[in-house]
Amino acid sequence: MAGSLNELLELLDLDELSPDRFRGQSPKTRLQRTFGGQVAGQALMAAGRTVAPDRGVHSLHAYFLRPGLPATPIDYEVERVREGRSFNTRRVLASQGDRVIFVMSANFQIAETGFEHQDPMPVAPQPESIPTMADRAVADPTGWGALWKEWAAIDVRPVGDVGFGVVPGVAHPAHSQVWLRAAGSLPDNALLHACVFTYASDMTLLGAAVSPHARDFSKVQMASLDHAMWFHRPFRADEWMLHDQVSPSASGGRGLAAGRLFTRDGVLVASVMQEGVVRPLSTQTTP
């Protein structure tokens, strides 16, 4: 995972190998596999570079097929599936050598007006009242401290102790909230803001599927299987957003989680769904 915002921006600045073919790198990491949010963010960037600037992403649907190898570059091949008057569809294959590790479809749309409604924003404390990851790292250098080094590109502030700092043996509802934003300013580029949030959306969402089971997160195997996002309204990834997360079900070694992303003034800007492997490490098998 990116240890700074500059490193994240470098990861999203793909090399163009040829028309519709791009290459992305990975940062040094203590993780054994490439962070899924990085692959999704890079794939969205590859797709977006083949679309006219007046068309913004409105949805993506992705499957994580194999673990990525952090030391190996990832090649992204974009297929131009549809060129419509209002919508453009792209399909992206991510591979390392002859191993396809990820596939994504993304849809882009010209700006339009129409009916408007949204869910109300849930109640949450303001982000300034919540300890930063750096604060938590000082109090817990082995847990939060190790995590902070990998997460520093995004300012993440979990509400309460539900999240990766959950207390073992204390069950919580299948619901969690985090405030998040890029850890610095971003340029005025809507595609980049969407890619940064795509990266961040994979950081905490599956935690909602573990919190009811009173487990130490370090003792649980979690791996993304599929990921879907809908972008409803414009937003900036360098401004505070509340990610309200709930898990409607866990069964069969998998957990399902849904997220709603609200700006600080209550505007619903994106929705996320993810299913992933959620297993106690004692029963771990390869997904």
C-alpha positions in Angstrom: 0.0 0.0 0.0 1.1 3.6 -0.6 3.0 5.1 2.3 2.3 8.7 1.2 -0.1 10.6 -1.0 2.8 11.3 -3.5 3.5 7.6 -3.7 -0.2 6.9 -4.4 -0.2 9.5 -7.2 2.8 7.9 -8.7 1.1 4.5 -8.6 -1.9 6.0 -10.4 0.3 7.7 -13.1 0.4 4.7 -15.4 2.9 4.2 -18.2 1.3 4.0 -21.6 2.8 1.0 -23.5 0.7 1.4 -26.6 -2.9 2.6 -27.4 -5.2 0.9 -24.7 -2.3 -0.8 -22.9 -0.9 0.5 -19.7 1.5 -0.6 -17.0 1.4 0.1 -13.2 3.9 -0.4 -10.5 3.5 -1.4 -6.8 5.1 0.1 -3.7 7.3 -1.7 -1.3 5.0 -3.4 1.2 5.0 -5.8 4.1 1.9 -7.4 2.6 2.3 -10.7 0.7 -0.1 -9.7 -2.0 -0.8 -6.5 -3.9 -3.5 -4.3 -2.2 -6.7 -4.8 -4.1 -7.7 -1.1 -4.0 -4.4 -0.3 -5.8 -5.3 -2.7 -8.7 -8.9 -1.3 -8.9 -7.7 2.3 -8.9 -5.1 1.6 -11.5 -7.6 -0.2 -13.7 -10.0 2.6 -13.5 -7.3 5.1 -14.4 -6.4 2.9 -17.5 -10.1 2.8 -18.5 -10.6 6.5 -18.0 -7.6 7.4 -20.2 -9.4 5.9 -23.2 -12.6 8.0 -22.7 -13.3 11.7 -23.6 -12.7 14.1 -20.7 -16.4 15.2 -20.7 -17.5 11.7 -19.7 -17.1 10.8 -16.0 -17.2 7.3 -14.5 -20.6 6.4 -13.0 -20.0 2.7 -12.2 -17.5 -0.1 -12.1 -17.8 -3.9 -11.4 -14.7 -5.9 -10.7 -13.5 -9.4 -9.8 -10.2 -10.2 -8.0 -9.1 -13.5 -9.6 -5.7 -14.1 -8.2 -3.4 -12.4 -5.7 -1.1 -9.8 -7.3 2.7 -10.1 -6.7 3.9 -6.8 -5.2 7.4 -7.0 -6.9 6.0 -7.5 -10.4 4.5 -4.7 -12.6 0.9 -5.1 -13.6 -0.2 -4.7 -17.2 -3.7 -3.2 -18.0 -5.3 -3.9 -21.3 -8.4 -1.9 -22.1 -11.2 -3.1 -24.5 -13.5 -0.4 -25.9 -16.7 -2.3 -25.6 -19.2 0.5 -26.5 -19.1 4.1 -27.7 -22.5 5.5 -27.2 -23.9 9.0 -27.4 -24.4 9.1 -23.6 -22.4 6.2 -22.3 -19.0 4.5 -22.9 -18.2 1.1 -21.7 -14.7 -0.3 -21.0 -13.4 -3.7 -20.0 -10.0 -4.0 -18.3 -7.8 -7.1 -17.9 -5.0 -6.8 -15.4 -2.2 -9.3 -15.7 1.2 -10.2 -14.5 3.0 -12.2 -17.2 0.4 -14.8 -18.4 -1.6 -14.6 -15.1 -4.8 -12.6 -15.3 -5.3 -11.3 -11.7 -8.2 -8.9 -12.1 -11.0 -8.0 -14.5 -13.2 -4.9 -14.4 -16.0 -3.3 -16.4 -16.5 0.4 -16.1 -19.1 2.7 -17.5 -18.7 6.4 -18.3 -21.5 9.0 -18.9 -21.8 12.6 -20.1 -23.1 15.0 -17.5 -26.9 15.0 -17.5 -29.8 16.3 -15.3 -32.8 14.4 -14.0 -34.7 13.3 -10.9 -32.9 13.8 -7.6 -33.2 12.1 -4.3 -30.9 10.4 -1.8 -30.7 8.7 1.6 -30.2 11.1 4.5 -26.7 11.2 6.1 -26.5 9.1 9.3 -25.3 10.7 12.6 -21.6 10.6 13.2 -19.1 12.6 15.2 -17.0 15.2 13.4 -13.6 13.9 12.1 -11.7 16.4 14.2 -13.0 14.8 17.3 -11.6 11.4 16.3 -8.0 10.3 16.9 -5.8 10.1 13.8 -4.0 7.0 12.7 -0.8 8.6 13.9 -2.3 9.1 17.4 -3.5 5.5 17.5 -0.1 4.3 16.4 1.5 6.0 19.4 -0.9 4.3 21.7 -0.6 0.9 19.9 2.7 0.7 18.0 2.5 -3.0 17.1 -1.1 -2.9 15.9 -2.1 0.6 14.7 1.5 1.6 14.3 2.3 -1.1 11.7 -1.0 -0.3 9.9 -0.3 3.4 9.8 2.9 3.0 7.8 0.9 1.3 5.0 -2.1 3.6 5.2 -0.5 7.0 5.3 -1.7 8.1 1.8 -5.2 8.3 3.1 -6.3 10.0 6.4 -8.6 7.4 7.9 -10.4 8.0 11.2 -12.5 5.1 12.4 -15.5 6.1 14.6 -15.2 4.3 17.9 -13.3 1.0 18.2 -15.2 -0.7 15.3 -12.7 -1.2 12.6 -9.2 -2.7 12.6 -8.8 -1.6 16.2 -11.8 -3.6 17.4 -11.3 -5.1 20.9 -11.1 -8.9 20.7 -13.9 -10.6 22.6 -16.3 -7.6 22.3 -18.9 -8.1 19.6 -20.3 -5.1 17.7 -23.2 -4.7 15.3 -22.3 -5.4 11.6 -21.9 -1.7 11.1 -19.0 0.7 11.1 -18.2 4.3 10.1 -14.9 5.9 9.0 -14.1 9.4 8.0 -11.5 9.5 5.2 -9.8 11.9 2.8 -6.5 12.0 0.8 -3.7 13.0 3.1 -3.0 16.2 1.1 -4.3 18.3 -1.8 -5.2 16.8 -5.2 -5.3 18.5 -8.6 -8.7 19.3 -10.1 -9.1 16.1 -12.1 -12.4 14.2 -11.6 -10.9 10.9 -12.8 -8.0 11.1 -10.3 -10.4 11.8 -7.4 -12.5 8.8 -8.4 -9.4 6.6 -8.6 -8.2 7.8 -5.2 -11.5 6.9 -3.6 -11.6 3.6 -5.4 -8.2 2.8 -3.8 -9.5 3.9 -0.4 -12.8 2.0 -0.7 -11.0 -1.3 -0.3 -9.3 -0.4 3.0 -12.0 -0.8 5.6 -15.2 -2.1 4.0 -14.9 -5.8 4.8 -14.3 -4.9 8.5 -18.0 -4.5 8.9 -18.4 -8.3 8.2 -16.0 -9.2 11.0 -17.0 -6.8 13.8 -20.1 -8.9 14.9 -17.8 -11.8 15.6 -15.5 -10.3 18.3 -12.3 -11.3 16.5 -8.9 -9.7 16.4 -8.6 -8.6 12.8 -5.0 -9.8 12.7 -6.4 -13.3 13.3 -8.8 -13.2 10.3 -8.0 -13.9 6.7 -9.7 -11.2 4.5 -9.4 -11.0 0.8 -11.6 -9.1 -1.8 -13.4 -11.3 -4.3 -15.6 -8.8 -6.1 -16.1 -5.0 -5.9 -18.7 -2.7 -7.3 -19.1 1.1 -7.1 -21.6 3.6 -8.3 -20.6 7.3 -8.5 -23.7 9.4 -8.0 -22.4 13.0 -7.7 -19.2 15.0 -8.0 -16.9 15.0 -5.0 -13.3 15.7 -4.0 -11.3 12.9 -2.5 -9.1 15.4 -0.6 -12.1 16.6 1.5 -13.7 14.8 4.4 -16.1 12.0 3.5 -18.0 9.7 5.8 -18.0 6.0 4.7 -21.0 4.4 6.4 -20.5 0.6 6.2 -22.8 -2.3 6.9 -22.6 -6.1 6.4 -26.0 -7.7 5.7 -24.6 -11.2 5.6 -21.6 -13.5 6.3 -21.7 -17.2 5.4 -19.7 -19.9 3.6 -16.4 -18.3 4.4 -17.5 -15.1 2.7 -18.7 -11.7 3.9 -20.8 -9.1 2.1 -20.5 -5.4 2.9 -22.1 -2.2 1.6 -20.9 1.3 1.9 -22.4 4.8 1.4 -20.1 7.8 1.0 -21.3 11.2 2.2 -19.6 14.5 1.9 -19.3 16.5 5.1 -22.4 18.5 4.3 -24.5 15.4 3.8 -24.4 14.8 0.0 -24.5 11.1 -1.0 -21.8 10.9 -3.6 -21.0 7.1 -4.0 -22.2 3.6 -3.1 -20.0 0.5 -2.8 -20.6 -3.2 -2.5 -18.0 -5.8 -1.8 -17.8 -9.5 -1.1 -14.7 -11.1 0.2 -13.2 -14.1 1.9 -13.7 -13.8 5.7 -12.2 -16.8 7.5 -10.6 -17.4 10.9 -7.0 -18.1 10.3 -7.3 -21.5 11.8 -9.4 -22.6 8.8 -7.5 -20.6 6.2 -7.3 -22.0 2.7 -6.2 -20.4 -0.6 -9.1 -18.4 -2.1 
